[in-house]
Amino acid sequence: MSSSFLSPDEIVYKMSEKEFIAKNISLSIEFSKYVFEHPELEDKIPKGAQVVLLPEYDKKLSEYNMTIAEKQREERQPVVYVKIRELLPPRLSRVAKAELEIDMLN
């Protein structure tokens, strides 16, 4: 009878895979915001290019992204390597000023 349990190595791999995916989702969102704020970058990215995010502050994630990029790259596809030096701490809100008006129902 075969066991359906994962080995410790498989568990670590799956946990790492999920962690890398979560980090990449967050990093992709941040890079999209950056491009929105710097539209001149969008013009430099060739149409149909593979964009590879390489966070210099997270060597393991950079290595993971390079490995995935090599596997997914299509023949003759241009590749843009985006070296991200750092991420600033997250901000809870971008609201500059808020004013409340409360109407208490009697």
C-alpha positions as a printed NumPy array, in Angstrom:
array([[  0.   ,   0.   ,   0.   ],
       [  1.481,   3.35 ,  -1.006],
       [  1.465,   6.278,   1.362],
       [ -0.157,   9.551,   0.337],
       [  1.975,  11.486,   2.79 ],
       [  4.667,  13.821,   1.528],
       [  8.281,  13.351,   2.495],
       [  9.92 ,  16.123,   4.542],
       [ 11.835,  17.22 ,   1.413],
       [  8.598,  17.438,  -0.603],
       [  6.947,  19.458,   2.172],
       [  9.851,  21.937,   2.25 ],
       [  9.775,  22.192,  -1.558],
       [  6.021,  22.815,  -1.649],
       [  6.278,  25.377,   1.155],
       [  9.138,  27.117,  -0.653],
       [  7.222,  27.038,  -3.931],
       [  4.196,  28.674,  -2.303],
       [  6.427,  31.233,  -0.606],
       [  8.144,  32.089,  -3.906],
       [  4.787,  32.445,  -5.643],
       [  3.454,  34.727,  -2.901],
       [  6.612,  36.859,  -3.024],
       [  6.409,  37.087,  -6.811],
       [  2.781,  38.168,  -6.725],
       [  3.673,  40.95 ,  -4.316],
       [  6.772,  41.915,  -6.303],
       [  4.814,  41.952,  -9.574],
       [  2.234,  44.28 ,  -8.079],
       [  4.947,  46.612,  -6.808],
       [  6.721,  46.603, -10.176],
       [  3.423,  47.343, -11.951],
       [  2.933,  50.344,  -9.663],
       [  6.504,  51.451, -10.405],
       [  5.937,  51.248, -14.161],
       [  2.676,  53.175, -13.741],
       [  4.638,  55.927, -11.968],
       [  7.469,  55.748, -14.558],
       [  5.682,  55.224, -17.9  ],
       [  8.923,  55.732, -19.85 ],
       [  9.954,  52.229, -18.712],
       [  6.963,  50.647, -20.42 ],
       [  8.185,  51.961, -23.775],
       [ 11.54 ,  50.201, -23.263],
       [  9.98 ,  46.749, -22.744],
       [  9.642,  44.981, -26.105],
       [  6.19 ,  43.665, -26.971],
       [  5.867,  39.994, -26.04 ],
       [  8.981,  40.107, -23.878],
       [  9.452,  37.901, -20.892],
       [  9.963,  40.12 , -17.839],
       [ 12.108,  38.543, -15.125],
       [ 12.086,  40.223, -11.722],
       [ 15.399,  39.846,  -9.904],
       [ 15.244,  41.207,  -6.364],
       [ 18.853,  41.838,  -5.34 ],
       [ 17.836,  41.726,  -1.676],
       [ 16.506,  38.139,  -2.009],
       [ 19.056,  35.906,  -3.725],
       [ 16.937,  32.744,  -3.448],
       [ 13.957,  34.414,  -5.119],
       [ 16.214,  35.775,  -7.875],
       [ 17.624,  32.3  ,  -8.504],
       [ 14.129,  30.811,  -8.504],
       [ 12.919,  33.445, -10.982],
       [ 15.896,  32.824, -13.307],
       [ 15.223,  29.077, -13.238],
       [ 11.529,  29.523, -14.021],
       [ 12.34 ,  32.102, -16.727],
       [ 14.74 ,  29.725, -18.47 ],
       [ 12.112,  26.97 , -18.484],
       [  9.305,  29.227, -19.748],
       [ 11.176,  31.304, -22.321],
       [  9.917,  30.866, -25.845],
       [ 12.276,  30.605, -28.803],
       [ 13.521,  34.036, -29.977],
       [ 11.538,  35.747, -27.216],
       [ 13.156,  38.932, -25.899],
       [ 13.868,  38.935, -22.183],
       [ 13.96 ,  41.934, -19.876],
       [ 15.808,  41.429, -16.599],
       [ 14.589,  43.836, -13.936],
       [ 17.082,  44.187, -11.096],
       [ 15.255,  45.474,  -8.053],
       [ 17.666,  46.863,  -5.496],
       [ 15.22 ,  47.265,  -2.642],
       [ 11.6  ,  47.535,  -1.631],
       [ 10.538,  50.342,   0.62 ],
       [  8.499,  49.429,   3.683],
       [  4.798,  49.031,   2.921],
       [  2.5  ,  51.89 ,   3.659],
       [ -0.912,  51.259,   5.068],
       [ -2.585,  54.062,   3.169],
       [ -1.807,  56.671,   0.564],
       [ -4.586,  58.955,   1.791],
       [ -3.013,  62.343,   2.461],
       [ -5.854,  63.784,   4.509],
       [ -9.244,  62.536,   5.631],
       [-12.106,  64.27 ,   7.312],
       [-14.992,  62.523,   9.002],
       [-18.518,  63.799,   9.111],
       [-20.762,  61.87 ,  11.469],
       [-24.53 ,  62.042,  11.416],
       [-26.005,  60.343,  14.45 ],
       [-29.533,  59.133,  13.779],
       [-31.878,  59.986,  16.618]])
